[in-house]
Every structure is written in structure tokens, then in C-alpha cells.
Amino acid sequence: MGDRPYRGVSFYEYKLERVMKRLRVESYNFNWDRWGCYVDFYYRGELYRFEHSVEKARSRGVELRSGSESFIEVVLTFEDIASIVERGIYGLETWVRGMKYLPRAIELPEYFKILGFTEVPGSPEDIQQRYQTLSNQLPSNGGEREAKLQQLKNAAEEAFHYFRKNRPTIQ
């Protein structure tokens, strides 16, 4: 982190709280570990994320020793942005426009796709209803119908298992 002396991380947690107030950000979350950090915050209803890491800094020729040092760098960056905003040079929206945070998409399991869902259904009843609808729509010729029916049945069983495993309060 260069030749600048830094105080402990708790000091920078306090500074982050102050700078978020200066930026009029009411809801934020942060964390760091040995290798990096992030600060998530809501601004005008949108979620944004600043991330930094030892590896990212090293790739740009900056030597950081830990994730806590990357956290300190992020807090100092927020302070710089707050100063620019307070001077009226640019608004915060100019700086964060390209930093919207979209959580990683969860791949829909194949058994839900077989049942015709494009997202995880809301309840096991939705699975049962979809299974009945699709099984009633199957062609009436023997072998093909049996194979498709078995595929639907297996997919429905896996989907029910998903609910038992991931949402145990739902029976």
C-alpha cells in the first residue's frame, strides 16, 4: 500500500460509515477476508458493488498484503468519490453507472426444465399441477407415451426432492 501509514481496519469501518452518510447511502454491507473485500450498497433503489482484491491490485502493479488492505483502499476510493460529488463536479450516479451488481444467475435444474418451468416453481403444488397437465397432453401411442411419461415422472420426483431438501418447511 505504498509508503502511507494506515490505521487499523476498525478506523476504516468508521470512515466507511461516515462517507456513506456523505453520499446519502442509507443501506450498505461490507466484508473482507485474507484475499479481498467488497462493499455493497443501494443507491436510488439499485444494488451496486465495489470489489477489490490482493490479486487485482497486483495485476495493476500495486502491492497489497491482505484483504483488509484492499478494504482500506476501497474506503479511500469512496472518500475520493464523495469529495468529487460534494464539489459538484459529478453526481454519484456518474461514478456508479457501470457498477450495478447482479447476483450470479442460478442455473435452473434440468428436471424443472423438463416440466416446462423457466424458473423454480413456488410450491410442490405447482409441480403436481404441471405434471398432471403435461401427462394428459402426451400422445396416446404406447412406447413413446410410456417413455415420455417416465421422464416426466422422474423429473417431478426430483423436483419434489428439491423442495424437501431446500425448503424443508414445505411438505
Secondary structure, DSSP 4 states (H G I P E B T S, - for coil): -TT-----HHHHHHHHHHHHHHTT---EEEEE-SSEEEEEEEETTEEEEEEEEHHHHHHTT----SHHHHHHHHHHHHHHHHHHHHTTSS-HHHHHGGGB--PPPPPPPHHHHHTT-SS--SSHHHHHHHHHHHHHTS-S-HHHHHHHHHHHHHHHHHHHHHHHHH-TT--
